[in-house]
Amino acid sequence: MTGHLLVLVLTFSWLSGFNVDAANPGLGINPGAPSSTIHHSMVEQGKAEMAADIVERLFDLPAGHLHPVHGYDPAQIDAWLDHIGSPYSRYAVLKTHRPANPLVLAPRGPWPRTLLFLQVLETGEVVPMGHAVVSEGVPPGQKKDFLQTILEAATTTRQELISKYQIQRFVAPGFQGM
């Protein structure tokens, strides 16, 4: 009886090891990364994916049309500042469920076929939410390439954006003001 119980316990232990491994399939582990860095990356990725989802729903785009989606990364600060600081950059301001906190799209960012996501806050702060690549081609149910649609909608200048929303500064790691 004890032998059968031992075999049963060993079998159960062996099977539960598979369940633990199955709970974390294919996720790489970076033992050198501090947990705060991993947490920051996950939060920023979540913000970018939320912004991409809002845009896809507002424009009736198929899910995943904005792909890949990347969260804000402080290592890209110079590219963000160059684009945001340029008097030639144009913005499309989207009214969402919170009109005082619109989602702002900036096409033709520092990377080709890219859409930058910015969130305007009532406090006069702007938070970068990340960016996404716009898939090439005309999406189902649309008449033209989505990037062209956004380029045509992006008529707000930097100065108009600052004035209309009383923007005082950008808030994110590495941002030092507008």
Phi, psi and omega in degrees: 000317180297323179297318179293321179295319178296316178298319180296316179295315179296319178296316179298317179298318180296316180292322180293333175298324177293322180295321178295315178295324181292336180287345183229057186287126171066007179276122179287151178244129179250093185296341181272347183278131177292150183299330179294325178293316179297316179299314180301315181298318180293320179296313181296321178297319178298320178298315181295318179294323177296316179297316179298319179296318178299314181297315180299320179289316181297326183258011180052045177269152175294146178304134179088004178295326174266098186203137359284159178250135182233133175288161177301133179236120181304338179292344181262015187305319182296318179296318178297312183295322177299315182290312183291326181281348183285132176290348181270348179291144178235153186230146172251120182262119181258128175278123179247199180293349177237087186303330180285346180235067185290156172271131183245132178253138177235099179284166180056050177289202182290351181237147182296144178053038183247145178240120176272140178252127177232143177246124176270131179254155180299340182281359182086014179254150176239132183245124175289134182251353181123195180210164179218154175270134178270122179300145178283153176101170180273120180292154177305135179084359180251164180256347180209169178304136184297325179298322177297319178301314181292319179300321178289328180280338184277083182249352182280127178278169178302313182295321178296320179297315180298315182292311185297319184255010179049049182289131180251327182193161172266140183237110176184158177305125178095345178278137183239020179118170186264000000 
